[in-house]
Amino acid sequence: MDTEEFWNLMEQARGRAADSTDAKDIARQATALLAAREPQQILDAQQILWDVMAASYKAPLWAAAYLINGGCSDDGFEYFRGWLITQGRTTFEQVVDDADRLADLPAVRAAASVGMDLEGERTLSIAWDAYEKATGTQLPGGSFSINYPQLDPAWDVDFDDHGRIAARLPRIAALFTD
């Protein structure tokens, strides 16, 4: 499996989900699709998942997640990026490039109006669950690595400083202003 196949799998999972915005169902569908593959492909998918997660480890995205979810711990940021992966490759890449583009997403607008969190914790375990389903054993230890880049020091600000964050993410901040 390569990155292109990973994103194709996620798109197939979105197509199979009853609601293409339901991160939990998309992850469930991705797990089922992945479990039908050879164990090595599942292991490859695990590494690709964490490479994609590393690519999205960016301070502007974290600040946006903080605003959207009313706070965002380390784990919360992982779960938010898991949700973002379920939104598909195009959306993922656009938002990673410009976090303020989250304001264009209907799910983000809905979250702003009803106060719901956007998270996809289950996405982070699709390969783990698929491997266990396919082989009856747990994913082998050391089968993937996580290499997060350094966060941009220019974003080393308190995410509760609404004025500073709004200057950098004006469209998201406008949606989540009290």
N, C-alpha and C positions, 0 to 999 in steps of 0.2 A: 504494500500500500504506500502511496505517496500522498503529498499534500492535496493534489487535485482529486484523487480518489476519496480522501477524507471529506473534502467539501462536497463532493457528489453524494457521498453517503449521508451527510447531514441534510442535503437537499431532498434526498429520497425520504428520509425520516420526516421532514417537514411535510412532504406530500402525503405520507401515510397517517399523520396525526389528524385526529378529528378536528382540532383547532390549530392552525399553523402558527399561532402565537403562544401556545401552551408549552412552555419549556420542559415541563415534567414529562408530558406525553411525547414530545419530540425526542427527548433523551431515552425514553422507554423504547421508542421505535428504532432509534439508532443502535441501542443495545441489541435488539432482536436482529437487525440487519447485520451487525458486526459479528454476532455469535454464529452466523451461518458461514462465516469465512474461516480460512485456515488459521490455526493458532498464531503463526508468525505474522500474519496480516493484522491480527488483533494487537499483538505486541507493537507492531509498527504504528498502528493507530494511536496507541497510548503515548508513544514518543511524539507523534505529530500533534496530538492534543496539547501536550505541555509545551511544545514549540510555539503553537498558536497562542497559548496562554502567555508565554514569555513575550511574544510580539505585541501583546495588548497591555503589557505592564508599563503603563505610562501615567504620569502624574495628572495630565489634563483629564484623562478618562476616569481616574480615581476621584478627582474633584467632582466630576459630573455625577458619578455613582453616589458620592457623598450627598450631593444635593437631591438627587432623585429618590434615594432610599432613606433620607433623613438621618444620615450617618453611615459610616462604612469602615468597618474594621478590616484587617488583613484578610480574614476568612470571607467577610462580606464582599470584598473586592473580587476575590476568586469566584464567588457565587454569581456576582453581577456579570463577570466576564463569561462564565458558563452560560448565563442567559443570553448574552450577546452572541455567542457562537451559534445558539439555536436560531438566531435571526437570519442566518445565511451568510455566505462569504461576501457578497457585495456590501451588504449592510455593515458587517463586521469591519471590512477594510476601510470603508468610508468613515466610520465612526472612530476607528483607531487613528486614522489620518487627521480627523477633525472632530474632537469629542462634542463640540457644540452642535454637530449634525444630529445628535440624539434627539434634539427638539423636533426633528421632522418625523420621528417614528410615532405611529398611532399608539403603540403600547406605552411610550413615555408620556404622551399627552394624557392618556387614560390614567396612568399612575399619578400624574399631577392633579387630576380632577377628583380622584377617589382616594388618594393617599396609600396606594399599595406599593409594596416593594417589588423590584424586578430582580429575581434571582433564579439561578439554574444550577443549584448544588448537584443535582443528579447528573448533569452533563459531565461533571468531572470524573464520574465513575463508570462511564459507558464501556470503556475497554476492560476495566476491572471486572465488571459484571458480565460482560460478554465472554471474557476468557473463562470465568468460572462456569458459565452456562455451557460453553462449548467443550471444555475439557474436564470439568468436575474438580478442578484444582484451582488454587489461587494463582494470580499473576506472579511470576517469579520475581523475587527481590532483585533489585538492581537492573531491572529490565528497561528503565527509562531514567532520564535525568532532567532536572529543571534548572535552567540557567537564566534567571531574571537579570535584566540589565539594571544599571544604576538609574534611579529616577532623576529627572531633570532638576538640578538644584535651584533653578529659577522659580520652580513651583514649590519650594520649601516654605509654604505659608500655611497658616491655620485655615483649614477648610471651613471653619465657622466664621471666618472673616468675609462676610457676604459681599462687601464692597469690592474687595480684591478679586474674589472669584467671579463676581458678576462682570468685572472689567475684562476678564479673560474668556468667560463662557456666558456672554450676555443672553443668548436665546434660552439656554437651559435655566439660567438664573431667573429669567422673567417668568418661566413656567412655575417655578418653585418658590416664589416670593410670597411671604406671609401677608 
